[in-house]
Amino acid sequence: MQQAPVVSIVDDDESVRTAAKCLVRSLGCDAHIFASAEEFLKSALVSTSACLIVDVQMPKMNGLELQSALRAKGHHTPIIFITAFPEERFRARAFEEGAICFLSKPFDAKDLVDCLTMALASARGGGSESAS
């Protein structure tokens, strides 16, 4: 039996974490939630997550800083960014460092599912195309 892919959700908004966790689990993935980038970086899931769903704007370390920290440590886990602040400079930087998707809140659940499909295919070694 194949193990469910681990998806880590990093967002300071509890309602977003809960909703994303429910959606991810409904797709048969193993979802884990973190209230901050720092909390995620201290976890064992840094090296075992197949995909990350990360908020851009968070206190202390933001999502883009988390992405840079992971890349600097050699982790190239596919990342789906979600944000209430869809500024082009954030979007451009996220994609420069390999983001899979960049979704503006509120977003349609189908869009997140499509992004997860791409991210998990990428994690398995299949090709992917970035989406917005």
Residue pairs with C-beta under 8 A, 6 or more apart in sequence:
3 30
4 28
4 29
4 30
5 29
5 30
5 50
5 51
5 120
5 123
6 29
6 30
6 32
6 45
6 48
6 49
6 50
6 51
7 24
7 29
7 30
7 31
7 32
7 49
7 50
7 51
7 52
7 53
7 116
8 31
8 32
8 33
8 34
8 40
8 43
8 45
8 49
8 51
8 52
8 53
9 17
9 20
9 21
9 24
9 31
9 32
9 33
9 34
9 52
9 53
9 54
10 33
10 34
10 36
10 37
10 39
10 40
10 52
10 53
10 54
10 55
10 58
10 63
10 66
11 17
11 20
11 33
11 34
11 35
11 53
11 54
11 55
11 58
11 82
12 35
12 36
12 55
12 58
12 59
13 55
14 35
16 55
16 82
16 105
17 33
17 34
17 35
18 33
20 31
20 33
20 53
20 82
20 112
21 31
21 32
21 33
23 109
23 112
23 113
24 31
24 53
24 116
25 31
27 113
27 116
29 50
29 116
29 120
32 43
32 45
32 49
34 40
34 43
36 58
36 59
36 60
36 61
37 54
37 58
37 60
37 61
37 62
37 63
37 65
37 66
37 69
38 60
38 61
40 46
40 52
40 66
41 61
41 66
41 69
46 70
46 73
46 75
47 75
49 77
50 77
50 78
50 119
50 120
50 123
50 124
51 77
51 78
51 79
51 80
51 100
51 116
51 119
51 120
51 123
52 77
52 78
52 79
52 80
53 79
53 80
53 82
53 112
53 116
54 63
54 66
54 67
54 79
54 80
54 81
54 82
55 63
55 81
55 82
55 83
56 62
56 63
56 64
56 81
56 82
56 83
56 85
56 90
56 94
57 63
57 83
57 84
57 85
61 69
63 79
63 81
63 83
63 94
64 90
64 93
64 94
64 97
67 79
67 94
67 97
67 98
67 99
68 97
70 76
70 77
70 79
71 97
71 98
76 98
77 123
78 98
78 100
78 118
78 119
78 120
78 122
78 123
78 128
79 94
79 98
79 99
79 100
79 119
80 99
80 100
80 101
80 102
80 103
80 112
80 115
80 116
80 119
81 90
81 91
81 94
81 99
81 101
81 102
81 103
82 103
82 104
82 105
82 107
82 112
83 90
83 102
83 103
83 104
83 105
84 104
84 105
86 102
86 104
90 102
91 102
91 132
94 102
95 102
95 130
99 130
100 115
100 118
100 119
100 122
100 128
100 130
100 131
101 111
101 114
101 115
101 118
101 119
101 130
101 131
101 132
102 132
103 111
103 112
103 115
103 132
111 131
114 131
115 131
118 128
118 129
118 131
119 128
121 127
121 128
122 128
